[in-house]
Amino acid sequence: MTDTDFLRSPQIYARAGGAMYLVIIVAGGLGEMFVRNGLVVTGDAAATAHSLMASSALWRIGVAGDLLQHVCDVGLAMVLYVLLRPVNRNIALLALLFDLVAMSVFVANKLNLMLPMFLLDDAKYLGAFTPEQLQALSYVAVRTHGYGFGIGLIFFGCECIVLGWLIFRSGYLPKFLGVLMPIAGVCYLINSFSLILAPKLADAMFPAILLPCFVAELSLCLWLLIKGVDVPKWNGRMRAMPAGTA
């Protein structure tokens, strides 16, 4: 296999995408469940502030892990575009655009997680605020991150629906993934819009509403990593693409 053939092999892209997806799932899970859920005390700004200051290094590691996750997100988006463009190039591009918007929101939203590190510092310019005010502002920043993440998931949910359509029609990836991904997308949309429109409903549905999302994404991750794509069928779809679009 030449270097050019290696770089064009759909299995190389699939395995790389699966590996990046696994990093995304692990880093995202650790950041949310281990770091934030472990340090944030719901409804108690003072306790949350003390927890963050006592474990500031862990908090920063959590943010760094989130950013690593989003670096992998960009690579995965490119991989999925390459793998799925033989189905429909324009629809694959739509999925890519939804992903890039979602990632832009996610990355910018990390500033809300860094804000408490500045507000709870002992810098002299913070003397204009009382400790209680700084604790409250820090807690608001953390809460805002949750809503910002929900907004990003609206676009990611749309991407999941589009990816499901492409996978289902591909012929070189299993149809059950093409069913699971749109279900995940709808669950993301329900969760995010309920967070905005009916927060109490969102609290009641969480975390059950996201279980189908975890199943769908982990299934796609493992399939790409272990099985990849049906190469002859992928090559057949590539050859069938109009000239100049491959």
Secondary structure as UniProt FT lines:
FT   HELIX           3..8
FT   HELIX           10..29
FT   HELIX           30..36
FT   HELIX           37..39
FT   TURN            42..43
FT   HELIX           45..54
FT   HELIX           56..84
FT   TURN            85..87
FT   HELIX           89..119
FT   HELIX           124..128
FT   HELIX           131..170
FT   HELIX           175..197
FT   HELIX           199..205
FT   TURN            206..207
FT   HELIX           208..210
FT   HELIX           211..222
FT   HELIX           223..227
FT   HELIX           231..240
FT   TURN            243..244
//
